[in-house]
C-alpha cells in the first residue's frame, strides 16, 4: 500500500505546487490580497511604499512562475510513473483540495459543508485509484499483449502487400 503512494508522490507534489502557485498568484496579482498579507505581518510599514509594494508583488509573481515550472516538471514525471489517466486525476483532485484549504488558511475564504463533503469524496477516490492501480509490471504486460495482437493483426496485411509488389 505504501509503495502505491510512493509511486504517485510526483502527482501529489504537482497538485500541491499548483495550489501554492495560485496562492502566490493571488498575492502578486491582487493588490488587496497583498495589502491584507502585509497588514497581518509586522513589516507593513517597510513595504507600504509603492516601490516596495511593487517589489513584493513582483516577487510573488516570480514565485508563482517557479511553482508552475516545478509543478509541470513533477506532473511530467508522474505521467511516466503512473500513466496519464491516474496522474491527471490525482494531480487535479489534490490541487482542488489544496487550493481550497490554502484559500481558507491564507485568505479566510469560507468552506461550506458541501465543499468539505466533496473534498472527502474526492480524496477517497484518489486513495482508491492509487491503491488499486496496476503496477508497472502489469502495465508492461498489457502493453506487450497489445503489441503482440497488433503484430498478429498486421502480419497478414504486410505479407499480402509484399506479394503484390
CORZI-V956992 format. One record per residue. N is the residue number from 0. PHI is phi in whole degrees, -180 to 180 (NA if undefined). Layout:
[[N;PHI] [N;PHI]]
//
This chain:
[[0;NA] [1;-65] [2;-63] [3;-63] [4;-71] [5;-64] [6;-67] [7;-106] [8;-61] [9;-63] [10;-66] [11;-63] [12;-65] [13;-61] [14;-63] [15;-67] [16;-65] [17;-63] [18;-66] [19;-65] [20;-62] [21;-69] [22;-65] [23;-63] [24;-63] [25;-66] [26;-65] [27;-78] [28;-106] [29;-111] [30;-59] [31;-67] [32;-65] [33;-67] [34;-64] [35;-65] [36;-63] [37;-67] [38;-65] [39;-76] [40;-99] [41;-90] [42;-98] [43;-56] [44;-61] [45;-72] [46;-96] [47;-80] [48;-73] [49;-55] [50;-65] [51;-70] [52;-64] [53;-64] [54;-64] [55;-64] [56;-67] [57;-65] [58;-62] [59;-67] [60;-65] [61;-61] [62;-65] [63;-61] [64;-65] [65;-63] [66;-63] [67;-67] [68;-65] [69;-64] [70;-60] [71;-63] [72;-62] [73;-67] [74;-66] [75;-63] [76;-61] [77;-68] [78;-61] [79;-72] [80;-83] [81;-112] [82;92] [83;-67] [84;-64] [85;-65] [86;-62] [87;-67] [88;-64] [89;-65] [90;-59] [91;-66] [92;-71] [93;-65] [94;-62] [95;-60] [96;-67] [97;-66] [98;-66] [99;-63] [100;-66] [101;-64] [102;-62] [103;-69] [104;-73] [105;-87] [106;-118] [107;56] [108;-76] [109;-77] [110;-119] [111;-78] [112;-61] [113;-63] [114;-63] [115;-61] [116;-63] [117;-63] [118;-65] [119;-64] [120;-64] [121;-62] [122;-66] [123;-63] [124;-63] [125;-64] [126;-63] [127;-63] [128;-63] [129;-67] [130;-86] [131;-106] [132;-74] [133;-68] [134;-77] [135;-61] [136;-65] [137;-65] [138;-64] [139;-65] [140;-62] [141;-62] [142;-66] [143;-65] [144;-64] [145;-64] [146;-65] [147;-63] [148;-67] [149;-66] [150;-62] [151;-63] [152;-72] [153;-85] [154;-57] [155;-62] [156;-64] [157;-65] [158;-66] [159;-63] [160;-62] [161;-64] [162;-71] [163;-80] [164;-81]]
//
